[in-house]
Amino acid sequence: MAKVKGVHDMFYFVDDVMQLLGFSRSKSYKIISELNKELAEQGKMVFDGRVSKRYFTERLGLEAELQPRRRAV
């Protein structure tokens, strides 16, 4: 049976954004708010204080940087 994804598997919260980008809490909330505004304009449902991991990494161009690294065999 497939594991159901939890909220922390699908969203970044302010502490995650702070750690990833090195910004203050207030700046991180502003980034989340801006990204959520863009998603809402696309007709997506958004939630205060969190942003879709997929959209965050896509929008900031971090796909390659946040991918788990594979060990050479």
C-alpha positions as CSV (number, residue, x, y, z in Angstrom):
1,M,0.0,0.0,0.0
2,A,1.4,3.4,-1.0
3,K,2.3,5.8,1.8
4,V,0.0,8.8,2.0
5,K,1.9,12.1,1.8
6,G,1.6,14.3,4.9
7,V,1.5,18.1,5.0
8,H,5.3,18.4,5.5
9,D,5.9,16.3,2.4
10,M,3.9,18.7,0.2
11,F,4.5,22.1,1.7
12,Y,7.3,24.4,2.9
13,F,6.6,26.3,6.1
14,V,8.3,29.6,7.1
15,D,11.1,27.8,9.0
16,D,11.9,25.8,5.9
17,V,12.0,28.9,3.7
18,M,14.2,30.6,6.3
19,Q,16.7,27.7,6.3
20,L,16.7,27.2,2.5
21,L,17.1,30.9,1.6
22,G,18.8,32.3,4.7
23,F,16.2,35.1,5.1
24,S,14.6,36.5,8.2
25,R,11.2,35.2,9.4
26,S,9.4,38.3,8.1
27,K,11.1,38.2,4.6
28,S,10.3,34.4,4.4
29,Y,6.6,35.1,5.1
30,K,6.6,37.8,2.4
31,I,8.1,35.3,-0.1
32,I,5.4,32.7,0.9
33,S,2.7,35.3,0.5
34,E,4.0,36.4,-2.9
35,L,4.2,32.8,-4.2
36,N,0.7,32.0,-2.8
37,K,-0.6,35.1,-4.5
38,E,0.7,33.9,-7.9
39,L,-0.9,30.5,-7.3
40,A,-4.2,32.0,-6.3
41,E,-4.2,34.0,-9.5
42,Q,-3.8,30.7,-11.4
43,G,-6.9,29.5,-9.6
44,K,-5.1,27.2,-7.1
45,M,-6.1,26.8,-3.5
46,V,-3.5,28.3,-1.1
47,F,-3.0,28.3,2.6
48,D,-1.4,31.0,4.8
49,G,2.0,30.3,6.1
50,R,2.9,27.5,3.7
51,V,3.7,27.1,0.1
52,S,3.7,24.1,-2.3
53,K,7.2,22.6,-2.4
54,R,6.8,21.9,-6.1
55,Y,5.9,25.5,-6.9
56,F,8.6,26.9,-4.6
57,T,11.4,24.9,-6.2
58,E,10.1,25.5,-9.7
59,R,9.6,29.2,-9.2
60,L,13.0,29.8,-7.6
61,G,14.8,27.5,-10.0
62,L,16.0,25.2,-7.3
63,E,15.0,21.8,-8.7
64,A,18.6,20.5,-9.2
65,E,19.9,21.9,-5.9
66,L,17.1,20.3,-3.8
67,Q,17.2,16.9,-5.4
68,P,18.6,14.1,-3.3
69,R,22.2,13.3,-4.4
70,R,22.9,9.9,-5.6
71,R,26.0,8.1,-4.5
72,A,28.4,7.0,-7.3
73,V,28.6,3.2,-7.5
